[in-house]
Amino acid sequence: MRATLTAPTKEGTAAVATVAIDRRRVVIGRPDGTVAAFSFVWLRHNCPCAACRHPSGQRLVDLLDIPDDIAPGSACIAGDGALEIAWPPDGHVSRYDAAWLAARSLDPAARAARRPRPLLWGAELATRIPRADWAAMCAAPEAEVRALQALVDYGFLIISGVPATSGMVVEVGDRIGHVRVTNYGRYFDVRSVPNPTNLAFTAAALGVHTDNPYRDPTPGLQLLHCLEADAPGGDTILVDGFKAAEDLRDQDPTAFSLLAWLPLDFRFADGEADLATRVPVISTDNEGRITAVHFNNRSMGALDAPEEMVEPWYAAYRKFAALLRRPEAELTLRLAPGDLMVMNNIRTLHGRTEFDINAGRRHLQGCYVDLDGIESRLKVLSRGASRPGAIAEIERMFARRGAESYGEGVSQLEHALQAAALAEQEDKPAAQIVAALLHDIGHLLHDLPEDIADEGVDTRHESLASAWLSQHFGPEVSEPVRLHVAAKRYLCHADSGYFDRLSEASKLSLRLQGGSMTADEAAGFAREPFRAEAIDVRRWDDEAKIVGAATPGLDHFRPLVESLLRR
Amino acid sequence: MRATLTAPTKEGTAAVATVAIDRRRVVIGRPDGTVAAFSFVWLRHNCPCAACRHPSGQRLVDLLDIPDDIAPGSACIAGDGALEIAWPPDGHVSRYDAAWLAARSLDPAARAARRPRPLLWGAELATRIPRADWAAMCAAPEAEVRALQALVDYGFLIISGVPATSGMVVEVGDRIGHVRVTNYGRYFDVRSVPNPTNLAFTAAALGVHTDNPYRDPTPGLQLLHCLEADAPGGDTILVDGFKAAEDLRDQDPTAFSLLAWLPLDFRFADGEADLATRVPVISTDNEGRITAVHFNNRSMGALDAPEEMVEPWYAAYRKFAALLRRPEAELTLRLAPGDLMVMNNIRTLHGRTEFDINAGRRHLQGCYVDLDGIESRLKVLSRGASRPGAIAEIERMFARRGAESYGEGVSQLEHALQAAALAEQEDKPAAQIVAALLHDIGHLLHDLPEDIADEGVDTRHESLASAWLSQHFGPEVSEPVRLHVAAKRYLCHADSGYFDRLSEASKLSLRLQGGSMTADEAAGFAREPFRAEAIDVRRWDDEAKIVGAATPGLDHFRPLVESLLRR
């Protein structure tokens, strides 16, 4: 077993600096002091070499061909910071790039950062409804990426300017995914017709619901295209089912778990179809994350459960229904001809107000599209030019968590904008301004509260941030961010007055971060290529805590961010 | 509160005979002494009247309009055995037919009887592979119903005689459901092509797998249509994933629950798509029933789980993979041109042996279809029509051979009628009564004398009978019959006094049937979904040997038989 120490390389913080064996795991240490452990069998089974992975990315190695007592013959660090393992009996060599390992790290924060994090909303979203323009989406991939990302984040999107002609809804559907043919055909009309078999075709008000919960699988995306809307009334009501479910979990965890545990039967029957499912009102994954909501008063059946659970379930369902009906949960909007609404049908509930079919016309066309096509298209559009994806992600992080408290009276967004504005005032290069803007993005990437330092936890936000940044920017952005906490520890060592000038919160977090550097550590820091930039970022960080300071907005810095993104 | 007793009516055992209030529930008693309880809120919310249900079957009453302290003003029994409740404040009357209540009964047995019970299989199914003929399916709804029911029961079906022309696969797909367009288009070709991006297009052997686990939702049905099959090799291998999962649960419940708990990432990327999901290898519902299996070595990603769970998960996955590879789990068959295989893609794994593309041609076309369309079509096809053919055939069999001796002093017909009468006296469901009536129909189907056991020949009458019955009835009739001999061998193992109570003739035939079960065989029997029903049939079989006992005639059971016939 060899283990060699190498200098940090362009891979930055992700590089492997030490390697050790602990029980049946390989433990790697990184230059920033973080460690990550990977089981032998996991490493062997996930070997990314050409013999174990087809060029198409498909796995060739078969677990049953790997002995269950597999163990490395040797584990070394390559010059570029990769981990290299030779396996018995034939000396097969697996090479794991540092970035490859970092992207699959199994520590709780890294795993949490990889999970979807929907942006929850209520009536307050009325001032910033996710909208896109159809012509712009067709003209520029960036516009389409922004639109689809908003759909992923918020669970719905209004596309304007879609020609109000019959059948256009499936053209849009086939562009963003694949239209799913159902018992209603490739698309369906929503308007008053004689002898309705489905309440959606009458002029009555419709309570908020998800569509077709009686289908298994339930349609993932619903598109509704407004062709005519003369009739008074018939406004659209949207409710975030995930938000209501999270509120229920907060207010009454027992009710939440009952709805997530007991399935409900849904059914729809007409001349051509007789469709039935059994699914909980709230679906969760094994980590408790909400994955789907099925809510439809019209097609729900009689609860089929142990009799003793009927009353508690009804009490829980009643609470959830009431949360979905709160005025502050309802987003009301009016679709105009040419508007096309896309909804995540297992998250966003929709309904409509009553309308008078005698006073005007109302005609929508709808279709269903598979949900996973959206994320696929987003990834494909974001290939090569990673720009639109990263920009959107940064905007999303600030939209979602920028209002959270940084501490000391300012929000995360205010702190970021103040730091960037300070850098800009000093006429620093773009990379410095962007590093200042994004230096605390690690706090937005993980799910721990910012005042976590009070609880004795060092969140290592600078490592998280630089790992994410190095995917999208060069080291001139990611390295100063990675080092901005080390810079604080360095300044405590090198500048006798620095510690006294720190805020109380910053003095507290310093202890968790390791306190003042030793002379040896300071010598190491002084060899870092981006030490000066890191000290600058640190300075702005310390100053960007002025309550109520005026700064440019996030949009102001967008061109700078864009100019530095890797292509 | 009134409660009146009425005489049983044509509703038979389901009729309401007594009504009482117990806490916040209405408790009904039936003529057979069974009781059923329904919560007030459940009853009010499920009121089937025209004001509460739209003619289309959709619910109109809204839970939030029902007070949470709802309680009946009165509860009575109508002359026809229905339950009638008047509700405050306006005296709204809900009327629940006895049959309506019976179909929604919440006791454990009634609930279990409503759940799907797949027929699990292994290599032994080779002698009775579910097959259908395309022309026959198109000509007669009965043939299509039989074919689709077999697909539901076994998780796959071979349809022969589908014209071996390109594109026919989607014609079949659109007949039995709706073809689902994916990143591969409406249909795809499976044959060797240059520069493959997917292993399915090479000539290599393919381990058994489910398709597209990286799609969310995963395609439910896969169709594969054989157009050419000259090349040596390329045989199809099928494995019942539900059977392997049940075996894993038996052998190692901890491994089973780990695979059902931790999700695995799957991914597929090419020029047009980048699809990813996170789903457990085994999916279960809240009652522990297996609902899906996702297994694909090629597209599985690196396990993304707490590091401490990686080794145990791998050990569990290894066990499951080994169970899927057992020779006794593998059904090998060769598709000929014109054969079209339909598979439940979240249950039945498929693979193929290697083939030599230089020695001949091999060309399949495939498509995906939503799974729920099959059950919908089955229900729609079964509406209305009855099946005089099967009824006539049963009557003919008894007319021709019913007078033959069963042995022990009774005739075949007497034995059948006594068994059915015993089941009826115990108020068993119709399927049980019919299974009792027809359990020995295998003796009427073959031409060997009943005392054949004296000559040392086991006629396997139970296999003959269930094969015939499964053409006309669901598994709730055919499976108890198939298992009624196994039940005897099981009882000899499980019930120490059972053997001594057997008649001498039955003791003799037991030897031919294999004697008492071993512990392993008994464990296998205990996993059969219809084991309890089979033991019941066995019991009646053992008792239905009373010389001269009075029973109803065959006509008495005719409506029951008719009600259970597949349509």
Interface residues (C-beta under 8 A of the other chain):
Chain A: R24 R25 A37 F38 S39 V41 W42 H45 N46 H54 S56 G57 Q58 R59 L60 D62 L63 L64 D68 R104 L106 D107 P108 R111 R114 H178 V179 R180 V181 T182 N183 P196 T197 N198 L199 G207 R215 D216 P217 G220 W261 L262 P263 R267 F268 A269 D270 E272 A273 D274 L275 A276 T277 R278 P280 D285 N286 N297 R298 S299 M300 A302 L303 D304 A305 P306 E307 V310 E311 Y314 A315 Y317 R318 A321 A322 R325 D370 L371 D372 G373 E375 S376 K379 V380
Chain B: R24 R25 A37 F38 S39 V41 W42 H45 N46 H54 S56 G57 Q58 R59 L60 D62 L63 L64 D68 R104 L106 D107 P108 R111 R114 H178 V179 R180 V181 T182 N183 P196 T197 N198 L199 G207 R215 D216 P217 G220 W261 L262 P263 R267 F268 A269 D270 E272 A273 D274 L275 A276 T277 R278 P280 D285 N286 N297 R298 S299 M300 A302 L303 D304 A305 P306 E307 V310 E311 Y314 A315 Y317 R318 A321 A322 R325 D370 L371 D372 E375 S376 K379 V380
